Amino acid sequence: MLIGEVARRSGVSARMLRHYESLGLVRPTGRNDAGYREYSGEDVRRIFHIESLRSLGLSLREVGRALDDPGFSPAELVDDLVRRTRERIASETELLTRLSRIGAAEPEGWEEVLRTVALLQALGSSSPGTRQQAALSSGGEAPVPVEALVEAVLSERDPSVAGALRWALARAGDGLALLAEGLDSPVAEVRARAVRAVAGIPGEAASVLLREALGHPDAAVRRYAAPALGARGVAEAVPTLIDMVAEAVRDVDAADALGVLAAEPGTAERIAAGLVDRLADGTLDAAARRRLTQALADIPGPTASRALAELARDGDRGVSVTAVYLLGLRGEG
């Protein structure tokens, strides 16, 4: 069978067949009287084997080893191909993500594209200072796409950089849908970063998401959502805030949020009643009772006043001294 016929049957060009021959991958059986190469059926089968292995991503050198080396291990080769393919997919996925983010930024010219690329690269830097500067630069001539900011917020471990990223995200005023996905992450640190980022975004949509977070099974998520909601005047946060005071979990933030909510008289009475109920819990230690007593400081109204008057006679000297002091500040001592 001459080279032209082999090319037609195999789909491999005559030029490529000559290249295979030059590499020693295919050796035509012989030549006819006119000097043309002649291929046997076995030669054609080898050509098909070569093409099959190439379709798996093997180099021509690897194809030659696979066909001619008796000790060549197919399993090792396939494992290596799987690894290389995964690396290639990861690289292509990263490129696709970057292109999508640049497109989402709707650049008007190549200068803006280059600035956006530079910011995206800076966000992925190993230097915390570089990442922080990139976050603080967001919103300028080349804003960082929101998707990139959310990804950075959810993965950032450095507190200073995380704060800058939350500021940038709040400035963008978007990303809540992606942050909501972060709240459902199986990783506790990611959930905590997500709720803190939501807390920094103004507006009713963020408040709705924070209200949902109050019922989250992760206590840490609830305890980040509650002070943010208290600062927004959402009274639903009161029970969680009281728990935070009692359990010494960001208790100063919780007490401050209760003080903000207490500006509304009805809510103030509700807060005071909640603190009194918690003080009646016989399982509380002395430190928890003192924190709850101190939390009554910024709660106006008759319920808080009555509670402080009773606590002034408490058997725990720390509680009674605190209550007497607070009554004095209220002009009720």
N, C-alpha and C positions, 0 to 999 in steps of 0.2 A: 504494500500500500504506500503510495507516494505521499509526500508531505502535504500537498494540496488537499488530497482526500482525507487525510488525518485531521487537518484543520477544519474541514467541513463537518466531519463527524463529531469531533470533540468540542468545537466551539472555541478552540485555542488558536490564535493567529499563527501563521507560518513564522512570523518574526519571533513570537514568544517561544515557539517550539525550537527554533535555532538557539535562542537564549538558554533554554533548558539544556540543550545539547552542550553548549559551551560550558555550562556549570557541571556537567556530568550527571544531571538528573535523569536524562533520557539518552539512551544510546541506540540509535537505529540499528536494526539487525544487519543491514548491509547496504550496498548500492547496486543498482541495476547496470546493464551494459552501457547505458548512456551516462552513468555516473551520478544519477539521482538517488537520494536517500530512500530506503525502503523500510517501512515500519511493519512489524508483525502484530498479531492480535495481542500478544503479551505487552508489546510496547504501548499499544493504545490503552490497555488496562492500566498501565503504570501512569500514563498521562492523566487518566481520570482520577487515580489515587492522588496524584500531585495536586490537582485542582480541588479535590475534596478537602485535603489537609490545609491548603491555602485558604479555603473558605472559613476555616476555624480560626484564622488569624496567625497561622504559623509563617515564619519567614522561610525563604527558599532554603537557607542553611538548615533550619530545623526540619523541613520536609525531607531533605536528603538524609539526615540522621535517622528520622523516623522510618524511612524506607529501607535503609541499608545497614543500620547498626543493630545487630541481634540483641544487644543488651539495652537498647533504648526502652525506657519505661513509659508506656502510654498514660498510666495513672499520674505520674509526676508531671508529665506534659500538660494533661488536662487541668490539674490543680494550678499549675503556673498560668495557664490561659485564663482560668476563672479569676485568679488574682489580678492579672493585667486588665481583664475586661472590667472588673469592678472599679479599678483605679481610673480607667478611661471614662466609665460612666460617671463616677464622682466628679472628675474634672470637667466633663461636658455639662453636668448638672450645675456645677458652680458657675460655669460660664453662662449658661442659660439664665440662672438666677440674676447674675450681675447685669446681663443685657436687659432682662425684664425690669429691673429696678431703674436702670438708666432710662428706659423707655417710659416708665411711669413718671419720671421727673419731667418729661416733655421738654427736653433740651431744645433750644432754638438755634444752636450752632455748635461747632466742634469745640470751641473754647469752653463752653458750658459742659459738654460731655466730658472733657478732660478734667475739669474741676470736680465733677461728680465722681469720676473714677478715682481721683486722688483721695477724696473724702472717704469713699468706700474702702479703699486700701488702708487708709489711716485707722478706720474703725476696727480693722482686723489686725492692727499692729500688735507686736508683743510688748510695746512700751505703753504703760498706763498713761503717761503724759501725752503721748501722741493720740491715744484714743480719746482722752478728755478734751484735747484741743479740737479734734474732729467733731465731737458732740457739741462743743460751744460754738463751732463755726457753722453748724447746721442752720438753715434758714437764711443764709446770705445769698450770694450770687448763684450758688449751686447748692440748693437744699438737698439734704440726704433723704432718699426715699423713706417713707414711713416704715415699709416692711423691713428695711435694713436697721432702722432705729429700734424697732420692736425686737428683732433678733438679737441685737447688741444688748438691749436692756435685760432680756431674759437670760443671757449668758454671762453678763459682767459680774466679776467677783470683787473688783476693787471698789470700795465704798465711795471714793471721790469721783471716780469715773461713772459709777452707777448714778450718782446724784446729777451729774452733768447730762447724762443720757435721759434721765427722767425729765429734767428741765427742757431738753430739746423736744422730747415727745409731747410734753404739755404745751409747748409753744406751737407745735404742729397741730395740736388739737384733734388728733386722729389716732387710728391704730387700735381702737377698742375691740373690734372683732378678733384681731390677732391676740390681744391680751387676754380676751375671754378664753381662747384656746389654751393660753399659758396657765390659766387658773385650773384647767383640767389636766395639767401635766402630771405624770406619775412621779416626778421629781419634786420633793418638798421645796428645795431652794428656788426652783423655777416658779412654783406657785407663789412663794413669798415675793419674788421680784415682780411678778405680774400684778399682784394686788397693790403693791406700793406704787407701781407706775400708774395704775388706774386711779389711785387716790390723788395723784398729782395733776390729773386732767380735769379741767373745769367743765361744767355743763351737766344738764339733766341726764344725758345718756350715760355718763360715767357714774352718776349717782344711782341710776337704776342697776348698773352692774355691781356697784358696791352693796346695794341692798340685797342682791342675790348672794353676794359673798358672805353676808351675815349668817346664811344657812349652810355654809360650806362645811363639809365634814372635817376639814383641816382647821384646828383651833388657831393656828398661826395666821391663816387667811382671815378668819373672823376678827382676830385681834388687830390686824392692820386696817381692816375695813371700818371697824367701829369708830375709832377716833376721827377718821376722815369724814364719816357720816355725821358725827357729833359736831364737827366744825361747820358742816353744811346745814345744821339745824334739823337733822333727821332723828326724831325721838326713838325710832325703832332700835337705835344702838344702845339705849340705856342699860338693859340687862347685861349685855356683853361688857360694857364699860365698868359697871359695878364689879363684875367678876374679875376684870383686869386689876382693879384697885385691890380687891381682897387677896388676889393671888400674886401681887407684886410683879405683874407682867406689863411693862411700860405704864406703870401706875400713874406717873406724873402726867403723861399725855392723856391718859384716860380721865383723870381728875379735871384737867383743863377742859376737855371736851364736855364733861358734865357741867362745868361752870358755864360754858357757852350755851348749852341747852337750857340751863336754869333761868335764862333771861325771860322765858315764857312762863308765867305763873303756874299754869296747869302742869307743865312739864316739871317745874321745880318741885311741886308737891309730890309728883310721881317719883322723882329721883330721891327725894328725902325719904319717902316711904320704902323705896327699894333699899336704901342704905340702912335704914332701921331694921328691916327684915333680915338683912345679911348680918348685922351686928348681933342679932338674936340667935344666930347659929352657934350652938354650943361647941362645935368642933373647931372653931377658929382659934388660932394662936394669938398671943398678945400683940405681936407685930401687925397682924392683919387687922385687928380691932382698932389699933391706933391709926392705921392708914385710912380705914373707913371713917373714923371720927374726923380726921383731918379733911377728908373729902367733903364733909358737911360745911366747911368753911365758906365756900362760894355758893351755897344753896340758900337762897332767901326763903322766907315764908314760915308759917307757924309750926309746921311739922318738924322742920329742921331745928327750930328754936326749942321746941319741947324735948326733942331728942338730945340736944346738947345739955339742957338743964338736967336731964336724968343722968347723962354720962358724966356730968360734973361730980356725981356722987358714986361713980363706979369704983369697984374694988381694986381695979388696976390703976395704980397711981399714974402711969403714963397716959392712960386714957382720960382720967379725971383732970389732970393738969392741962392736957390739950383742950378739953372741952371748956374748962374755965377760961383759958386764954381766948378761945374763939368767941365765947359769950361776951368777953370784954370788948373785943373788936366790934361786935355787933351792938354794943351799948346796952347789953342785957345782963351784964355781970353783977 
